[in-house]
Amino acid sequence: MRIGYLMNAYPMTSTTFIRREIHAIEDEGGEVLRYAIRPWDEPLVDAQDEAEQRKTFYLLVGRVPALLGDFVKETLANPRGMARALKTWWRLWRNAGRGFVPHVAYLLESVSLKRRAVSDGIGHLHTHFSTNSAAVAMLSHKLGGPGYSFTAHGPDEFVDWGRSSLDMKVAEARFVVAISEFCRVQIARAAGMDQWDKIHIVRCGIDTFEFAPTDAPFDAQAPFVTVGRLCPQKAQTLIVEAAARVAPAHPDLRIILIGDGETRDRVEAAIARHGLQGNITLLGWCDNAEVRETLGRARALLLPSFAEGLPVVIMEALALGRPAISTYIAGIPELVDDGCGWIIPAGSVESIAQAMQSALDAPSDTLAAKGAEGRRRVEEGHDVMKNARRLKALIEESSKG
């Protein structure tokens, strides 16, 4: 059976986990075709992402005449399917209460997707995130296209699920994937407990061989490392404020920020205001190899986010044998606690500073023990091959009917 993967924008530097999941399913013998609504609007920095881009069929790129042509052809050839899709589309738009033009685009995209998926012999369509790509997959199914499933991550997906018609998307799906226990509960709250058995936990995973434990020392040169888009939710500005409290007692403090985004100017301004140019380095986006190398020599991953699902970078750091400092929000406490790092309240500069101070004061063997426990947890619950087998089995089982 051919499996189609539909994404909104793909590939992206921040969604490497989707590429790994696709590759793992292919390694398990699955045949996967990639579809996306549009390419990412930022430069790709990894050769593997560039290769994925060449494999992906984009519904929107240079295809406005084709979208309109497909709509006319489908209306004439499949009036009943179009009627079903229009009824569902109307409910999506009314529930959203806004965005008529984007919803028209969803309908046009779903028509082209359905025709392309049928032509490609797709037996099942899977998408990540319950937002517009899930809406397009649902409309495509209503037209007579393949059944679909989606993986929900949060946290934004659970903010206003009535407007996003999350309950409809769950009801029409063959099954739904949650990346954590927390995520499963949020989906059930939106869709109703009668959908509980349709919601399965398949955690995000990494290649544990690619992220093998390193032997880099936990010495004075080992930096704190944070990885992610520079944005308010990731709280990098609070890292700078916390560093200003720690640096007087630890003048050799080093922090490396990997990523870029809308708050870069604010982060740079905070660094300059506190005179921390010698302590904090901004690398921008890096390819996978550089991220892995930098994480592999960290004293600890530092990720004091306000809003997350369950960040894959935590799994990467723990697999490398490095402790993690993060916040007890969403699914993070299902992986991180004092056994493998430090878990702190979101938004507290004082707590970030205290955790950094604890990591700086901890003996090397304590840090190594936390890293080893983290590695064990990742091997147990976040191995991409194990989880890809689980997802592939769900797809195959759900497609039998």
C-alpha positions, 0 to 999 in steps of 0.5 A: 500500500502506498502512503501519502504524507501531506504537510502544510509546508515541507520540509522545514528546519523545525520539522526534521522529525517528520522527515525521520518518521517518513524515512523510518517507515520507508526503511520498514518497507513502506512506500511514501509519497510526499505532498505539501501545500507550499514549500517553506519560505525560508532557506533550507540549511540541510542537504537531506531537507533539500533532497526531500524538497525535490521529492515533494509535490506542491499543491500551490506552487505555480498551479493556480490554473491547474487548481481551477481546472481540477475543480471544474473537472471534479465537479463535472465527473463527481457531483455527489462527492463535490456535494459532500465536500461542499457541505463539510467545507461550509461547516469548516468555514462557519465554525472558523467564523472568518477566512473565506478566501483561505477556506476556498483555497482549502477546497481547491487544494483538496480537489487537486490532492484527491485527484493526484492521490487517486492517480498515485494509488495512495491507500492512506493519507497521513498528515502532521498537525490538525490545522489546515493540512488536516482540513484539506485531507478531510475534504479530499476524503469527502470527495472520494479520496483516500482515508486519512489520519493525523498527528496532533502535537499542540499547544496551539492546536488546542487553543480554540478547537471549535474554530478549527473544527477539531472534533469534525477532523477526528470524527472523519479520520480513520484514527488520530495520533497524539504525541503524549498522554497530555495531547491525547487528553486534549484531543479527547476533550475537543472530540468527545470521550466517545472518540477515545479509542480512536486516539493512539499515542505514537511519540515523536522519535529520533534515530538513537544510532545517529544520536549516540552518547558522546564522551565530551567532558562536562568541564568549564568549557561545556556550554548550555545549548538551546535550539529552536526558533527565536520567538516569544514562546521559546523564552530566549530573552529570559535566558539572557536575563537569567544569564545576567544573574549567573555570570557574576559568579561564573564569568566563564559561563557560555550559552549557545543559541541555535535558531533564528526568528522574530525575537532575534533583535530583542535577544541581541539587545538584551545581550548588549544591555547586560554586556554578555557578548562574551558569554552568549553566542547566536549561531542562527540555523544550523544543519543537523550535523552541527546541531548534533555536534553542539548538543553533544558537548553541552553541559545541558540543553536549556529550553525554558519554553512557555508553550510546547508539545514535546520538543524533539530537541529534548530527545536529541540532547538526552540521547546524546547523554546530556541533561535537559533543563525545561519547563513543566508544560504539556508533554514535557514532564512525561520525559523530563524530571530530576532524574535526567535534568531539571524541570522548572516553572515557565516564565520564571527568570529566577528558576532558570538561573537556579537550574543553570547554577545547579548544573554549573555546580553539579559534579561531572558524574552527576551530570553524566548519570542524568544524561545516561538516564535520559538516554535510557528513556529515549531508547525506551519511548522515543526510538524512531524505528519502533514508533514508525512500526507502530504508526505503519501498523495503525495505518495498515490496520485501519485501511483493511476496512 
